[in-house]
Amino acid sequence: MRSSPATIDEFDMLGYERRVVITGLGLVTPLGDRPDVVWTSLIEGRGAVHRLEAFQVAGLPNDVAAEVRDFDLKKYALPHCAKELRKMRKYMARDIQLAVAAAQIAVADAGLADGGVDPTRFGIDLGAGLISSELDELAPAIAKAYESGDEFDFQAWGRESIGMMEPIWLLKYLPNMLACHISILLDCQGPSNTITEADASANLAVAEATRIIARGRADVMIAGGADSKIHPLSLIRMGLLDNMSRWKGDPAAACRPFDADRSGWVPGEGAGIVVLEEREHALRRGARIHGEILGGGSGCDARPGGGLDPDGIGTEVALTAALADAGIDPAAIGHVNLHGSATRVSDLAEARALHRVFGSRAVPATALKGYLGNLVSGCGSVEMIASLLAVRHGAIPPILNCDHPDPEIQADLVVGSARPLDNPLFLTTNLTPLGQAAALVVRGEGPSSGA
């Protein structure tokens, strides 16, 4: 591991690759779509988990969720995108619409709404998940294939059912269509990739986009992720996998990261998109810098037969790799934003990994799914933006609903109220139910920090 530079200016002296800064923030979340609104909710301990309103739920362990209410893609359209967006919207599932909205917010925040970057040096790297099909688009075709009896008739499906569906039906549900629609609307002609690795996707996408810029393959990249699990099929999957919260009290308290009474995760939806930019490119055009990506790492501890290793080896590998990539000693980190899915094994795995990486030093740790539910492929970038806001405002938001921390969790959890913060370096990490882990080391910009 490289020795840790004492100041940001020392990175230049060490001859690092091109530095990558964050110049645009875009959020569409159950807490809101403006950083100030989201921050106020976090610092005041107000979450967005409620009884599900989008559709009725019966026969499942729970009916609570964190929804983006009153969402209308049209209100996010940049002037030069509005006409094209009207034509494209009918081919966008909700996940895609959330991502497109957040990308336009981020680009406007970066001061790039009217251009300012060579399109051939402008790329995109996004995390995306499994997009569930709308039931009313599939049900008539499926029913047709069952007309002859109790068994699915594949010949009838090929002969008649397929013709009942829109010819380009599938384009609404391909994970790569998030990046596809954004790149068309914003004229991103540079590198493009989509990462589908569930909860780890957004962090992996940000890390990959950072490396693309650092190696000189692009000057600006759109990165992050989006997802929506507010769908009947998504909830059924959660129920079958037995990872849905079984909390029977106040819906707002259903998601309880690291709490002794936690019982599972709560579905959410949203998007977190950032504009990443080569530092000199950003400085030349006078862009505001929100932070800098210093390193990224990944790991996996999936076990034979499936499931997550409760020892958290994959998270430990990801955290250690991210710190090594950044050249940062664990002692330099000001806070950690944990995944905190509120499942018993996942929370324990993270805490054990954190303890091994940081040793006896108690690094302050928060987790935000009590506020937002689990945004899955979008959670990493939304949580990273929240930590950037924490650095800007000098406070770590508390873990919501962690009223009685699990005594098995050996970590310095920020609970009850916000904690003062004066260190701009932070780690953010996410972990899938199958053991894939991804982490980022980021330096945020405080209220008086320079670029």
Secondary structure per residue as TSV (DSSP state, phi and psi in degrees):
chain	resnum	aa	ss	phi	psi
A	1	M	-	360.0	137.6
A	2	R	-	-71.4	150.9
A	3	S	-	-67.0	150.0
A	4	S	-	-81.0	123.1
A	5	P	-	-63.6	139.3
A	6	A	S	-73.8	-33.6
A	7	T	S	-131.9	162.7
A	8	I	T	-65.2	-30.7
A	9	D	T	-66.6	-24.9
A	10	E	H	-68.1	-18.5
A	11	F	H	-61.2	-38.3
A	12	D	H	-61.8	-41.0
A	13	M	H	-68.2	-24.9
A	14	L	T	-85.6	-1.4
A	15	G	T	71.6	37.8
A	16	Y	-	-68.2	167.5
A	17	E	S	-63.4	175.5
A	18	R	-	-54.0	132.0
A	19	R	-	-78.6	145.9
A	20	V	E	-121.3	119.7
A	21	V	E	-113.5	165.2
A	22	I	E	-104.0	119.0
A	23	T	E	-116.0	-6.0
A	24	G	E	-143.8	138.1
A	25	L	E	-121.9	131.6
A	26	G	E	-134.2	122.3
A	27	L	E	-126.8	134.6
A	28	V	E	-134.3	104.4
A	29	T	B	-136.8	167.5
A	30	P	T	-61.0	-20.9
A	31	L	T	-86.8	-13.1
A	32	G	B	138.1	179.7
A	33	D	S	-121.8	13.6
A	34	R	S	-124.1	135.3
A	35	P	H	-53.0	-39.8
A	36	D	H	-66.5	-37.4
A	37	V	H	-68.8	-45.2
A	38	V	H	-61.0	-44.4
A	39	W	H	-62.9	-42.6
A	40	T	H	-59.1	-41.5
A	41	S	H	-63.8	-42.8
A	42	L	H	-64.8	-45.8
A	43	I	H	-74.5	-23.5
A	44	E	H	-95.3	-0.5
A	45	G	T	71.7	35.5
A	46	R	-	-109.7	115.1
A	47	G	-	-93.8	179.2
A	48	A	-	-123.0	20.6
A	49	V	-	-87.5	124.4
A	50	H	E	-141.9	178.8
A	51	R	E	-61.9	138.2
A	52	L	-	-63.9	132.6
A	53	E	-	-110.8	-20.1
A	54	A	S	-66.2	-32.0
A	55	F	S	-162.3	166.4
A	56	Q	-	-82.5	146.9
A	57	V	-	-123.3	132.3
A	58	A	-	-143.9	144.6
A	59	G	S	80.4	9.9
A	60	L	S	-114.6	162.9
A	61	P	S	-60.0	-25.9
A	62	N	-	-156.9	162.9
A	63	D	-	-131.4	34.0
A	64	V	E	-107.4	152.6
A	65	A	E	-163.9	166.7
A	66	A	B	-112.6	103.8
A	67	E	-	-101.8	149.0
A	68	V	-	-87.8	101.7
A	69	R	T	-88.0	150.8
A	70	D	T	57.2	36.6
A	71	F	-	-78.3	132.6
A	72	D	-	-140.8	109.6
A	73	L	G	-57.9	-32.0
A	74	K	G	-58.8	-33.6
A	75	K	G	-72.0	-12.5
A	76	Y	G	-97.9	-2.5
A	77	A	-	-67.5	126.4
A	78	L	-	-68.2	149.2
A	79	P	G	-52.0	-43.4
A	80	H	G	-79.9	-5.1
A	81	C	G	-103.4	-12.9
A	82	A	H	-58.4	-45.9
A	83	K	H	-65.8	-46.5
A	84	E	H	-65.1	-36.6
A	85	L	H	-64.8	-38.3
A	86	R	H	-60.3	-37.9
A	87	K	H	-74.6	-33.9
A	88	M	H	-86.3	-20.2
A	89	R	G	-60.1	-34.9
A	90	K	G	-69.0	-11.1
A	91	Y	G	-103.3	16.9
A	92	M	-	-115.4	119.2
A	93	A	-	-67.2	170.6
A	94	R	H	-61.2	-39.9
A	95	D	H	-55.0	-44.1
A	96	I	H	-65.5	-44.3
A	97	Q	H	-61.5	-41.1
A	98	L	H	-60.6	-43.5
A	99	A	H	-66.2	-43.4
A	100	V	H	-62.2	-41.7
A	101	A	H	-63.1	-48.1
A	102	A	H	-65.1	-35.0
A	103	A	H	-65.0	-39.7
A	104	Q	H	-68.7	-35.9
A	105	I	H	-62.9	-44.8
A	106	A	H	-64.9	-42.6
A	107	V	H	-65.8	-39.6
A	108	A	H	-65.0	-41.6
A	109	D	H	-63.3	-32.0
A	110	A	T	-78.7	-5.9
A	111	G	T	76.0	26.1
A	112	L	-	-115.2	14.0
A	113	A	T	-62.0	-28.0
A	114	D	T	-107.4	23.6
A	115	G	-	99.8	-149.0
A	116	G	-	103.4	4.8
A	117	V	S	-142.8	140.1
A	118	D	-	-62.1	120.1
A	119	P	G	-58.0	-28.7
A	120	T	G	-75.3	-10.8
A	121	R	G	-111.0	18.2
A	122	F	E	-118.9	112.3
A	123	G	E	-121.9	-174.8
A	124	I	E	-150.6	139.9
A	125	D	E	-146.1	111.5
A	126	L	E	-126.3	149.2
A	127	G	E	-91.7	137.2
A	128	A	-	-145.6	160.8
A	129	G	-	-122.3	-170.0
A	130	L	-	-70.8	119.7
A	131	I	-	-97.8	119.1
A	132	S	-	-78.3	139.1
A	133	S	-	-74.6	147.1
A	134	E	-	-68.0	131.8
A	135	L	H	-64.6	-35.9
A	136	D	H	-70.7	-14.4
A	137	E	H	-83.8	-26.2
A	138	L	H	-102.1	-32.3
A	139	A	H	-57.0	-46.7
A	140	P	H	-61.3	-39.3
A	141	A	H	-67.5	-39.5
A	142	I	H	-68.0	-42.1
A	143	A	H	-60.0	-37.3
A	144	K	H	-60.7	-38.7
A	145	A	H	-74.3	-8.8
A	146	Y	T	-106.3	2.4
A	147	E	T	-60.7	-31.2
A	148	S	T	-82.6	-5.7
A	149	G	S	162.0	-159.2
A	150	D	S	-84.1	-10.2
A	151	E	S	-105.2	147.3
A	152	F	-	-67.6	125.6
A	153	D	-	-95.9	101.7
A	154	F	H	-67.0	-31.8
A	155	Q	H	-67.5	-41.0
A	156	A	H	-65.5	-35.8
A	157	W	I	-60.2	-48.9
A	158	G	I	-71.2	-31.8
A	159	R	I	-82.8	-39.2
A	160	E	I	-123.7	-43.6
A	161	S	I	-63.9	-44.1
A	162	I	G	-59.5	-35.4
A	163	G	G	-68.6	-14.5
A	164	M	G	-84.1	-8.9
A	165	M	S	-102.5	154.6
A	166	E	-	-58.4	136.7
A	167	P	T	-57.4	-34.1
A	168	I	T	-108.5	29.8
A	169	W	G	-51.5	-43.6
A	170	L	G	-63.3	-27.0
A	171	L	G	-63.2	-21.3
A	172	K	G	-73.5	-16.5
A	173	Y	T	-124.8	7.2
A	174	L	-	-82.2	130.1
A	175	P	T	-58.1	-29.9
A	176	N	T	-74.7	-6.1
A	177	M	H	-74.0	-17.7
A	178	L	H	-60.1	-53.5
A	179	A	H	-66.6	-36.4
A	180	C	H	-60.8	-51.7
A	181	H	H	-64.8	-40.6
A	182	I	H	-64.6	-42.7
A	183	S	H	-65.9	-33.8
A	184	I	H	-68.5	-47.4
A	185	L	H	-65.7	-37.5
A	186	L	H	-105.2	4.9
A	187	D	T	59.7	50.9
A	188	C	-	-88.0	103.6
A	189	Q	-	-100.4	1.0
A	190	G	S	-88.3	-158.8
A	191	P	-	-56.3	143.3
A	192	S	E	-140.4	133.8
A	193	N	E	-154.6	154.9
A	194	T	E	-126.9	133.9
A	195	I	E	-115.0	122.9
A	196	T	-	-115.3	84.4
A	197	E	-	-134.3	44.8
A	198	A	G	50.2	-132.1
A	199	D	G	-62.4	-21.9
A	200	A	G	-86.0	-6.6
A	201	S	H	-60.4	-48.4
A	202	A	H	-64.1	-44.6
A	203	N	H	-62.1	-40.8
A	204	L	H	-64.6	-38.6
A	205	A	H	-66.4	-42.2
A	206	V	H	-63.4	-42.2
A	207	A	H	-63.8	-42.8
A	208	E	H	-67.6	-41.9
A	209	A	H	-62.5	-38.1
A	210	T	H	-61.2	-44.4
A	211	R	H	-67.4	-32.9
A	212	I	H	-62.0	-44.3
A	213	I	H	-68.5	-44.0
A	214	A	H	-60.4	-32.9
A	215	R	T	-84.0	-2.6
A	216	G	T	87.8	13.9
A	217	R	S	-84.9	-15.1
A	218	A	-	-155.7	161.4
A	219	D	S	-103.2	-30.0
A	220	V	E	-137.2	137.7
A	221	M	E	-135.0	138.2
A	222	I	E	-89.2	130.7
A	223	A	E	-145.8	164.8
A	224	G	E	133.4	-143.1
A	225	G	E	-171.1	168.4
A	226	A	E	-153.4	155.6
A	227	D	E	-167.8	156.6
A	228	S	E	-140.5	121.3
A	229	K	-	-107.5	16.2
A	230	I	-	-87.2	78.5
A	231	H	S	-158.1	140.7
A	232	P	H	-54.6	-42.7
A	233	L	H	-66.2	-37.7
A	234	S	H	-64.0	-42.4
A	235	L	H	-67.5	-37.0
A	236	I	H	-63.5	-41.9
A	237	R	H	-60.0	-44.6
A	238	M	H	-59.9	-40.8
A	239	G	H	-65.9	-42.0
A	240	L	H	-66.9	-34.7
A	241	L	H	-80.9	-7.3
A	242	D	T	60.1	39.4
A	243	N	-	-117.4	12.0
A	244	M	B	-83.7	140.3
A	245	S	-	-56.7	138.2
A	246	R	-	-109.7	20.2
A	247	W	-	-63.0	131.0
A	248	K	-	-108.9	0.8
A	249	G	S	-89.5	-148.7
A	250	D	-	-54.2	125.1
A	251	P	G	-54.3	-34.4
A	252	A	G	-62.0	-19.6
A	253	A	G	-102.1	11.9
A	254	A	S	-70.3	-34.7
A	255	C	-	-97.7	116.4
A	256	R	-	-130.3	72.7
A	257	P	T	-57.7	129.8
A	258	F	T	65.1	6.2
A	259	D	B	-81.7	148.8
A	260	A	T	-61.7	-25.6
A	261	D	T	-99.0	14.1
A	262	R	-	-63.9	146.2
A	263	S	-	-138.1	7.6
A	264	G	-	143.6	177.8
A	265	W	B	-99.0	160.5
A	266	V	-	-114.2	131.1
A	267	P	B	-70.4	146.4
A	268	G	B	-140.5	-175.5
A	269	E	E	-153.2	152.4
A	270	G	E	158.5	178.8
A	271	A	E	-143.4	142.0
A	272	G	E	-129.9	116.6
A	273	I	E	-124.4	135.0
A	274	V	E	-121.9	151.2
A	275	V	E	-98.3	119.5
A	276	L	E	-101.4	143.2
A	277	E	E	-149.1	142.6
A	278	E	E	-62.0	133.9
A	279	R	H	-58.5	-46.2
A	280	E	H	-65.8	-36.0
A	281	H	H	-60.6	-42.5
A	282	A	H	-67.1	-43.1
A	283	L	H	-66.1	-37.4
A	284	R	H	-61.8	-33.2
A	285	R	T	-98.4	8.0
A	286	G	T	70.6	30.1
A	287	A	-	-72.2	148.2
A	288	R	-	-75.2	134.5
A	289	I	-	-106.7	121.8
A	290	H	-	-88.0	-23.0
A	291	G	E	172.6	-174.2
A	292	E	E	-140.9	135.0
A	293	I	E	-85.1	119.1
A	294	L	E	-100.9	-26.7
A	295	G	E	-173.4	159.1
A	296	G	E	-143.3	152.5
A	297	G	E	-152.8	158.7
A	298	S	E	-142.0	160.4
A	299	G	E	-160.1	172.4
A	300	C	E	-154.1	135.5
A	301	D	-	-132.2	35.7
A	302	A	B	-60.9	143.4
A	303	R	-	-103.7	153.1
A	304	P	T	-55.3	133.2
A	305	G	T	88.7	-2.7
A	306	G	S	96.2	168.4
A	307	G	-	97.5	172.6
A	308	L	B	-108.7	138.5
A	309	D	-	-75.8	119.2
A	310	P	T	-68.0	-9.1
A	311	D	T	-79.8	-13.7
A	312	G	-	71.4	32.6
A	313	I	H	-61.0	-41.9
A	314	G	H	-62.2	-42.1
A	315	T	H	-65.6	-40.3
A	316	E	H	-59.6	-44.5
A	317	V	H	-61.0	-44.3
A	318	A	H	-64.6	-45.3
A	319	L	H	-63.3	-45.3
A	320	T	H	-64.2	-41.2
A	321	A	H	-66.0	-40.0
A	322	A	H	-65.0	-42.1
A	323	L	H	-64.7	-41.6
A	324	A	H	-65.6	-41.0
A	325	D	H	-61.8	-35.8
A	326	A	H	-81.9	-16.4
A	327	G	T	70.0	33.5
A	328	I	-	-114.9	132.6
A	329	D	-	-78.0	143.8
A	330	P	G	-53.0	-32.1
A	331	A	G	-64.4	-17.1
A	332	A	G	-85.2	-10.5
A	333	I	-	-78.9	133.6
A	334	G	-	-87.8	-33.5
A	335	H	E	-161.2	163.3
A	336	V	E	-123.0	134.5
A	337	N	E	-103.6	103.7
A	338	L	-	-84.2	164.0
A	339	H	-	-66.9	-51.2
A	340	G	-	53.9	58.9
A	341	S	-	-73.6	-12.9
A	342	A	-	73.4	18.6
A	343	T	-	-96.2	147.4
A	344	R	H	-62.3	-47.6
A	345	V	H	-70.4	-43.7
A	346	S	H	-62.6	-46.5
A	347	D	H	-62.5	-41.0
A	348	L	H	-66.1	-41.0
A	349	A	H	-60.7	-44.3
A	350	E	H	-62.1	-45.6
A	351	A	H	-63.2	-40.7
A	352	R	H	-65.7	-40.5
A	353	A	H	-63.3	-43.6
A	354	L	H	-61.1	-42.0
A	355	H	H	-63.6	-40.1
A	356	R	H	-70.3	-37.1
A	357	V	H	-71.5	-41.2
A	358	F	H	-98.1	-7.4
A	359	G	T	62.1	-137.2
A	360	S	T	-76.7	-12.6
A	361	R	-	-73.3	126.5
A	362	A	-	-90.9	94.0
A	363	V	-	-80.6	131.9
A	364	P	E	-60.7	134.2
A	365	A	E	-130.8	134.4
A	366	T	E	-122.9	171.9
A	367	A	-	-156.9	143.6
A	368	L	-	-117.2	4.7
A	369	K	H	-72.6	-17.1
A	370	G	H	-62.3	-27.5
A	371	Y	H	-86.3	-40.8
A	372	L	H	-111.2	-8.1
A	373	G	-	67.9	-172.4
A	374	N	B	-97.5	112.6
A	375	L	-	-85.6	2.3
A	376	V	G	51.7	-109.2
A	377	S	G	-66.8	-13.2
A	378	G	G	-101.8	-5.8
A	379	C	H	-68.5	-38.0
A	380	G	H	-61.0	-45.7
A	381	S	H	-73.2	-36.0
A	382	V	H	-63.6	-43.2
A	383	E	H	-69.3	-34.2
A	384	M	H	-64.0	-42.8
A	385	I	H	-62.3	-39.1
A	386	A	H	-61.7	-39.3
A	387	S	H	-69.8	-33.3
A	388	L	H	-61.2	-39.8
A	389	L	H	-67.2	-35.2
A	390	A	H	-61.6	-43.7
A	391	V	H	-64.1	-43.3
A	392	R	H	-60.2	-39.5
A	393	H	H	-96.6	-4.4
A	394	G	T	70.0	35.9
A	395	A	E	-154.6	142.5
A	396	I	E	-97.8	120.6
A	397	P	-	-67.7	145.2
A	398	P	-	-76.5	159.4
A	399	I	B	-73.9	121.7
A	400	L	T	-76.8	135.6
A	401	N	T	74.3	9.3
A	402	C	-	-88.7	72.8
A	403	D	S	-81.3	-31.4
A	404	H	S	-133.9	84.2
A	405	P	B	-52.9	136.0
A	406	D	-	-58.1	124.3
A	407	P	T	-63.1	-17.3
A	408	E	T	-76.1	-15.9
A	409	I	-	-84.6	106.8
A	410	Q	-	-94.7	84.9
A	411	A	S	-154.8	154.7
A	412	D	E	-87.2	79.0
A	413	L	E	-77.2	134.8
A	414	V	-	-85.0	106.6
A	415	V	B	-130.7	158.6
A	416	G	S	84.8	-60.1
A	417	S	S	-148.9	166.0
A	418	A	-	-64.7	155.0
A	419	R	E	-119.2	136.9
A	420	P	E	-58.7	146.7
A	421	L	-	-138.9	126.7
A	422	D	-	-129.4	13.0
A	423	N	-	-111.0	122.6
A	424	P	-	-80.5	-9.7
A	425	L	E	-89.0	132.6
A	426	F	E	-145.1	159.3
A	427	L	E	-110.5	140.0
A	428	T	E	-130.2	138.0
A	429	T	E	-142.9	149.6
A	430	N	E	-137.6	155.4
A	431	L	E	-144.3	131.2
A	432	T	-	-88.6	161.8
A	433	P	T	-62.2	-18.2
A	434	L	T	-100.6	3.4
A	435	G	S	105.9	-4.2
A	436	Q	E	-72.8	132.6
A	437	A	E	-129.1	147.1
A	438	A	E	-145.3	141.7
A	439	A	E	-139.2	152.4
A	440	L	E	-130.4	144.2
A	441	V	E	-106.2	125.4
A	442	V	E	-132.1	144.9
A	443	R	E	-109.5	118.7
A	444	G	E	-88.4	166.4
A	445	E	-	-106.8	120.2
A	446	G	-	-75.6	177.2
A	447	P	T	-60.3	-25.8
A	448	S	T	-120.1	14.7
A	449	S	-	-74.0	150.9
A	450	G	-	-91.9	176.2
A	451	A	-	-80.7	360.0
